[in-house]
Amino acid sequence: MLTILGFAMIATFLVLIMTKKMSPIAALVLIPALFCVAVGQGAQLGDYVIEGVGNLAPTAAMLMFAIVYFGVMIDVGLFDPIVRGILKFCRADPMRIVVGTAVLAAIVSLDGDGSTTFMITVSAMYPLYKRLKMSLVVMTGVAATANGVMNTLPWGGPTARAATALKLDASEIFVPMIPALAMGLLAVFVLAYVLGLRERKRLGTLTLDEALAREPEPETVSTGAGGTGGEDRLRKRTSGGGTGAGADAAPDAAAGPAAEEDDGFQGLDPDRPTLRPKLYWFNAGLTAALLAAMIMELMPIPVLFLLGAALALTVNFPHMPDQRARIAAHADNVLNVSGMVFAAAVFTGVLTGTGMVEHMADWVVGTVPDAMGPHMAIVTGLLSLPLTYFMSNDGFYFGVLPVLAEAGAAHGVSPLEIARASLAGQALHMSSPLVPAVYVLVGMAKVEFGDHTRFTVKWAVLTSLVVLAAGVLFGIM
C-alpha cells in the first residue's frame, strides 16, 4: 500500500505542477501532507516535516549565501571575460546562442555546484534570449542537462556518495567513466545545436545592429518551446522570408561588419556601477580559494559560502548602504530558492518518514528478474533514471545502490561497475523537483517549473541513455 501511495503522491505532484493547477511551493507542502494523513500517519506529520527541514537546512543555508556570493561576483565583473568570449561566439545567431549556453554551463559546472552554474549562465544568456525572443525553456533545458552530466565530477556529489555507500575509491569510479561522460557531454552539445537550428528556423538571424535596434521583450513572455505569435517574431534576414536555405546561411550574414561591432550587445552591462576592475584579481583569488576549500572539504560548504559572502561584500562594497543595496538586489532569488528548499523538506520528510521511499525502492529492485542478474550494471543504469528523479541522491545512493550492488555481486558483477552505472541518470536528476538548484534556474529565467519539466525531461533521458550506452560500448560497465 505504501508503495502505491508513494508513486501516487509523486504522480499527483508532477501532474499538478505541469498542468499549472498549483504552484510548486504549494504542491510540495499540501500534497505530501494530504498523503501523510491518507496513510494514517497524520499525527506524525509535524515530526516528519521538522526532520526534513533539519536535513535540508544546511542546503538552504548554502544556497542562500552562495546566491549572495556569486551574485556579488557577477556584479563586480569577475565572470565578464568568460561571458564576453561566449557572447562574441554567439553574436546574434540563435543556434550559436543555444550552443554557447551549453558550453558556458559546462565550463562553470567545473566548480561542482549547480546553483552557481545556473546563476552565472542565466545572468549571461538571459538578455540575449529576451532580446531575440528565443524560447527560455531551451535555455533552462540545455543548462540543466549540461550541468547534470558535469555533476558526476568527484566533488559534485553523486560519485562521492556512490564511493561512500559501496566503500570504494571515488577516482576508481570516476576516471574510467570519463569517456562515457564525454559522450554524454557531446550529446548535450549536439542537442544544443539541433535546438538552436530549430530556434533559428523559427526566428531567423539578425545582425547585431538589427538586434540592438529592437526593444527588449516585456517580462510577460511565453516560455513554451513552440512558436510565438506573429507579433513576437523577429524580422528575418532570409530572401524568401521563410525557413529554408536562407536561414541555414544566416551565420554568414551575421558574420559581416556589423557582427564585428559587438560591444553593445552584452549579456552583462559593461558599464554597470557595481564593477570593481581594480579588485578583479582579489575576487578571482578569493573564488579560487573558496572552490579549493570546498574540494578539500576544509569546512562545511555553508560555512565557506557564509564567510566568502561576508568577505566579498566587505572588500568590494565597504560602505554599508552599498552592502545593503547588493543584498537587496539578490533578495528575491534568495527568498524564492530558500522557500522552495524548505517546501521540498515537507515532501522529502513525508516520503522518508512514512516509509514510502523504502517500500518504493524495494518494489523496484524486486521487479528485476533473476535472469537479469548478470546484467545488473545495465539494470542499475536504467533504474538510476527514474529513481534519482523521484528521490534524492542521498536516498538512491545510500538506500538503493547497496541493494543493487549486493544483487550484482551474487551474479559476479563488480561493485565498481554498479557504481559507475549509477551515475548515468544524473542528466535527468538535475531537473528533479527535489533538486534545490533547479529552482534557482527556473526562478532567474522566469520560467514555470512545469514548462521546464515538460520540455527538458525527454532530452535529459536521451542524454542519460547515451552515457549508459557509451559505458557499455567502452566496456566500463
C-alpha positions in Angstrom: 0.0 0.0 0.0 2.8 2.4 0.9 4.4 1.7 -2.5 1.2 2.6 -4.4 0.6 5.7 -2.3 4.2 6.8 -2.8 4.1 6.6 -6.5 0.6 8.2 -6.4 1.9 11.1 -4.4 4.8 11.8 -6.8 2.5 11.4 -9.8 -0.1 13.8 -8.3 2.6 16.4 -7.6 4.0 16.2 -11.1 0.6 16.4 -12.8 -0.5 19.4 -10.7 2.6 21.5 -11.3 2.9 20.5 -15.0 -0.7 21.5 -15.6 -0.2 24.6 -13.5 -3.1 23.8 -11.2 -0.8 24.5 -8.2 2.4 26.4 -7.6 5.4 24.2 -6.8 5.7 25.5 -3.3 2.0 24.8 -2.5 2.2 21.4 -4.1 5.4 20.5 -2.3 3.6 21.2 1.0 0.0 20.3 0.6 0.2 17.1 -1.5 2.6 15.2 0.9 0.6 16.5 3.9 -2.6 15.0 2.4 -0.9 11.7 1.6 0.6 11.6 5.1 -3.0 11.7 6.5 -4.1 9.2 3.9 -1.6 6.6 5.2 -2.8 7.1 8.7 0.3 8.9 10.0 -1.2 12.4 10.2 -0.2 12.7 13.9 3.5 12.3 12.9 3.4 15.0 10.1 5.0 17.6 12.3 7.9 15.3 13.2 8.4 14.3 9.6 8.5 18.0 8.5 10.8 19.1 11.2 13.2 16.2 10.4 13.0 17.1 6.7 13.7 20.7 7.4 16.6 19.8 9.6 18.1 17.6 6.9 17.7 20.3 4.2 18.6 23.4 6.3 22.3 23.2 5.5 21.4 23.0 1.8 19.2 26.0 2.2 21.9 28.0 4.0 24.4 27.0 1.4 22.2 28.2 -1.4 21.3 31.4 0.3 24.9 32.5 0.8 26.0 31.0 -2.5 23.5 33.2 -4.3 24.8 36.3 -2.4 28.4 35.4 -3.0 28.2 34.6 -6.7 25.7 37.4 -7.2 28.3 39.8 -5.9 31.0 38.2 -8.1 28.7 38.8 -11.1 28.0 42.3 -10.0 31.7 43.2 -9.7 32.6 41.7 -13.1 34.5 38.5 -12.2 32.9 36.5 -14.9 32.7 39.2 -17.6 35.7 37.9 -19.6 34.2 34.4 -19.9 30.8 35.9 -20.8 32.4 38.2 -23.4 34.1 35.3 -25.0 30.9 33.3 -25.2 28.9 36.3 -26.4 31.5 37.0 -29.1 31.0 33.5 -30.4 27.2 33.7 -30.2 26.8 37.0 -32.0 23.0 37.3 -32.8 22.5 33.8 -34.2 20.0 31.7 -32.2 21.9 28.5 -33.0 25.2 29.9 -31.7 23.4 31.3 -28.6 22.0 27.8 -27.6 25.4 26.1 -28.2 27.0 28.9 -26.2 24.6 28.2 -23.4 25.6 24.6 -23.3 29.4 25.5 -23.4 29.1 28.1 -20.7 27.0 25.8 -18.4 29.5 23.0 -18.8 32.5 25.3 -18.1 31.0 26.8 -15.0 29.9 23.4 -13.8 33.5 22.6 -13.1 33.0 24.1 -9.6 30.6 21.2 -8.8 27.8 23.4 -7.7 24.5 23.6 -9.7 23.2 26.8 -8.2 26.5 28.6 -9.2 26.3 27.3 -12.7 22.7 28.4 -13.2 23.2 31.9 -11.7 26.1 32.6 -14.0 24.6 31.0 -17.1 21.2 32.7 -16.7 22.8 36.1 -15.9 24.9 35.9 -19.0 22.5 34.4 -21.5 19.1 35.7 -20.4 19.4 39.1 -22.0 20.2 37.5 -25.4 17.2 35.2 -25.2 15.0 38.1 -24.3 16.3 40.4 -27.0 15.9 37.8 -29.7 12.7 36.4 -28.3 14.0 32.9 -28.1 12.4 30.2 -26.0 13.5 30.4 -22.4 12.9 26.7 -21.8 15.5 26.0 -24.4 18.0 27.9 -22.2 16.9 26.2 -19.0 16.7 22.7 -20.6 20.2 22.9 -22.1 21.8 24.4 -19.0 20.2 21.8 -16.7 21.2 18.8 -18.9 24.8 20.0 -19.3 25.1 20.6 -15.6 23.7 17.1 -15.0 26.4 15.4 -17.0 29.1 17.5 -15.2 27.5 16.8 -11.8 29.3 13.5 -11.9 32.6 15.1 -11.1 34.0 13.6 -7.9 33.4 16.9 -6.0 29.9 17.2 -7.5 28.2 14.8 -5.1 26.9 11.6 -6.8 30.3 10.0 -7.3 31.3 10.7 -3.7 28.0 9.2 -2.5 28.4 6.1 -4.6 32.0 5.7 -3.3 30.9 6.1 0.3 27.9 3.8 0.1 29.9 1.0 -1.5 33.2 1.7 0.3 35.1 2.3 -2.9 37.6 4.9 -4.1 36.0 7.8 -5.9 38.8 8.0 -8.5 38.3 4.3 -9.4 34.7 5.1 -10.1 35.1 8.4 -12.0 38.2 8.1 -14.1 37.1 5.1 -16.2 33.7 6.8 -16.7 35.3 9.8 -18.4 34.9 8.5 -22.0 31.2 7.8 -21.4 30.6 11.1 -19.7 32.5 12.8 -22.6 30.0 11.2 -25.0 27.2 12.5 -22.8 28.5 16.0 -22.9 28.9 15.7 -26.7 25.3 14.6 -26.8 24.4 17.8 -25.0 26.3 19.9 -27.5 24.6 18.1 -30.4 21.2 18.6 -28.7 22.0 22.3 -28.3 23.0 22.5 -32.0 19.7 20.9 -33.1 17.6 23.0 -30.7 19.5 26.1 -31.9 18.8 25.3 -35.5 15.1 24.9 -34.6 15.2 28.4 -33.0 17.0 29.8 -36.0 14.4 28.3 -38.3 11.6 29.8 -36.2 13.1 33.2 -35.7 15.7 33.8 -38.3 19.0 35.5 -37.7 19.6 39.2 -37.1 22.8 41.2 -37.4 23.8 42.8 -34.2 22.8 46.2 -35.4 19.3 44.9 -36.1 19.1 43.1 -32.7 20.2 46.2 -30.9 17.6 48.3 -32.7 14.8 46.2 -31.3 13.2 46.9 -28.0 13.6 44.1 -25.4 10.6 41.8 -24.9 8.3 42.6 -22.0 8.7 40.4 -18.9 5.4 38.6 -19.6 6.8 36.3 -22.2 5.8 32.9 -23.5 8.0 30.2 -22.1 6.8 27.4 -24.2 9.0 25.5 -26.6 6.7 26.1 -29.5 6.3 29.1 -31.7 5.2 32.5 -30.6 2.6 34.7 -32.1 3.2 36.8 -35.2 3.8 39.9 -33.2 6.7 38.2 -31.4 8.6 37.1 -34.4 11.8 38.8 -35.4 12.3 40.3 -38.8 14.2 37.6 -40.7 17.2 38.1 -43.0 16.2 35.4 -45.5 15.4 36.3 -49.1 12.1 34.5 -49.1 11.1 35.3 -45.6 10.9 31.6 -45.0 12.8 29.0 -43.1 14.7 27.2 -45.8 18.2 27.6 -47.1 18.3 31.2 -46.3 18.1 30.5 -42.6 20.9 28.0 -42.9 23.1 30.6 -44.5 22.3 33.1 -41.7 25.7 32.7 -39.8 27.5 34.1 -42.8 25.2 37.1 -42.8 25.7 37.6 -39.1 29.4 37.5 -39.6 29.5 40.7 -41.6 30.9 44.0 -40.5 28.1 44.7 -38.1 28.9 41.5 -36.2 32.3 42.7 -35.5 31.0 45.6 -33.6 29.5 43.6 -30.7 30.5 45.7 -27.8 26.9 47.0 -27.3 25.3 43.5 -27.3 26.4 42.3 -23.9 24.6 39.8 -21.6 26.0 41.8 -18.6 26.1 45.6 -18.7 29.7 46.6 -19.3 29.1 50.0 -17.7 27.2 48.9 -14.5 28.3 50.9 -11.5 29.0 47.8 -9.4 32.1 46.8 -11.4 35.3 46.7 -9.4 38.1 46.2 -12.0 40.9 47.1 -9.6 39.7 44.2 -7.3 39.5 41.7 -10.1 42.5 39.6 -9.0 41.4 39.7 -5.4 38.0 38.4 -6.3 39.4 35.8 -8.6 41.8 34.6 -5.9 39.0 34.6 -3.3 36.8 32.5 -5.6 39.7 30.1 -6.4 40.4 29.7 -2.7 36.8 29.1 -1.9 36.4 26.4 -4.5 39.7 24.8 -3.4 38.4 24.8 0.2 35.2 23.1 -1.0 37.1 20.4 -2.9 39.4 19.8 0.1 36.5 19.9 2.5 38.3 22.2 4.9 34.9 23.4 6.3 31.2 22.6 5.7 30.2 24.3 2.4 27.5 26.5 4.0 30.2 27.9 6.4 32.6 28.5 3.5 29.9 30.4 1.5 28.9 32.4 4.6 32.5 33.5 5.2 33.0 34.1 1.5 29.9 36.3 1.1 30.8 38.4 4.1 34.3 38.9 2.9 33.3 39.7 -0.7 30.7 42.2 0.5 33.1 43.9 2.9 36.0 44.3 0.5 34.1 45.2 -2.7 31.5 47.4 -1.0 33.0 48.8 2.2 30.1 51.3 2.7 27.0 50.0 4.5 24.4 51.5 2.0 26.2 49.7 -0.9 26.2 46.4 1.0 22.5 46.7 1.8 21.8 47.5 -1.9 23.7 44.4 -3.1 21.9 42.2 -0.6 18.5 43.7 -1.6 19.3 43.1 -5.2 19.6 39.4 -4.7 16.9 39.1 -2.0 14.3 37.8 -4.4 16.4 34.9 -5.6 17.4 34.1 -2.0 13.8 34.1 -0.8 12.5 32.1 -3.8 15.1 29.4 -3.6 15.1 29.0 0.2 11.3 28.9 0.2 11.4 26.1 -2.4 14.0 24.2 -0.4 12.0 24.3 2.9 8.8 23.4 1.0 10.7 20.4 -0.5 11.6 19.4 3.0 8.0 18.7 3.6 7.9 16.4 0.6 11.1 14.5 1.4 10.2 14.4 5.1 6.9 12.7 4.4 8.3 10.4 1.7 11.0 9.2 4.0 9.3 9.3 7.4 6.2 7.3 6.3 8.5 4.6 4.7 7.1 5.3 1.2 10.6 5.7 -0.3 11.9 2.5 1.2 8.9 0.5 0.0 9.1 2.0 -3.5 12.8 1.1 -3.7 12.3 -2.4 -2.5 9.5 -2.9 -5.0 11.6 -1.6 -7.9 14.5 -3.8 -7.0 12.2 -6.8 -6.5 10.8 -6.4 -10.0 14.2 -7.2 -11.6 14.0 -10.8 -12.9 16.7 -13.2 -11.8 17.7 -13.7 -15.4 18.9 -10.1 -15.4 21.4 -10.7 -12.6 24.5 -10.9 -14.8 23.4 -7.6 -16.4 22.9 -5.7 -13.1 25.1 -2.9 -14.2 22.8 -2.1 -17.1 19.8 -2.6 -14.8 21.3 -0.2 -12.3 21.9 2.4 -15.0 18.3 2.2 -16.2 16.9 2.3 -12.7 19.1 5.4 -11.9 16.9 7.4 -14.3 13.6 7.2 -12.6 14.9 6.7 -9.1 17.3 9.7 -8.9 14.4 11.8 -10.4 11.8 10.7 -7.9 14.1 10.6 -4.8 17.1 12.5 -3.6 20.6 11.4 -4.4 21.1 10.5 -0.7 18.1 8.2 -0.9 19.2 6.5 -4.0 22.9 6.1 -3.3 22.7 5.2 0.4 19.3 3.4 0.3 19.0 1.6 -3.1 22.5 1.3 -4.5 23.8 -1.1 -1.8 20.9 -3.4 -2.5 21.6 -3.3 -6.3 25.3 -3.9 -5.6 24.6 -6.9 -3.4 22.3 -8.4 -6.1 25.0 -7.8 -8.7 27.7 -9.4 -6.5 25.6 -12.5 -6.3 25.9 -12.8 -10.1 29.6 -11.9 -10.3 29.1 -8.2 -11.2 31.7 -5.9 -9.7 30.6 -3.1 -7.3 32.7 -0.7 -9.3 30.6 -1.5 -12.4 27.4 -0.9 -10.4 28.7 2.4 -9.0 29.7 3.6 -12.5 26.3 2.7 -13.9 24.6 4.5 -11.1 25.9 7.8 -12.5 24.1 7.5 -15.8 20.9 9.2 -14.6 22.4 12.4 -13.4 21.5 14.3 -16.5 17.8 13.7 -15.7 18.3 14.2 -11.9 19.3 17.8 -12.3 15.7 18.6 -13.4 14.1 16.8 -10.5 11.7 18.8 -8.3 13.7 17.5 -5.3 16.9 19.4 -6.5 17.0 22.8 -4.9 19.3 24.3 -7.6 16.7 23.8 -10.3 14.6 26.4 -8.6 17.5 28.9 -9.0 17.5 28.1 -12.7 13.7 28.5 -13.4 13.4 31.4 -10.9 16.1 33.5 -12.5 15.0 32.6 -16.0 11.3 33.4 -15.1 10.2 30.1 -16.5 7.4 28.0 -15.0 8.8 24.8 -13.4 6.1 22.8 -15.2 7.1 24.2 -18.6 10.8 23.4 -17.8 9.9 19.8 -16.8 7.7 19.2 -19.8 10.4 20.4 -22.2 13.6 19.0 -20.5 12.7 15.5 -19.3 12.8 13.8 -22.7 16.1 15.4 -23.7 17.6 14.6 -20.3 16.5 11.0 -20.6 18.1 10.7 -24.0 21.4 12.1 -22.7 21.4 9.7 -19.8 20.8 6.8 -22.1 23.8 8.0 -24.3 26.0 7.9 -21.2 24.8 4.4 -20.3 25.2 3.1 -23.8 28.7 4.6 -24.1 29.6 3.0 -20.8 28.5 -0.4 -22.1 30.2 0.1 -25.5 33.5 1.1 -23.9 33.4 -1.9 -21.5 33.2 0.4 -18.5 30.2 -1.4 -17.0 
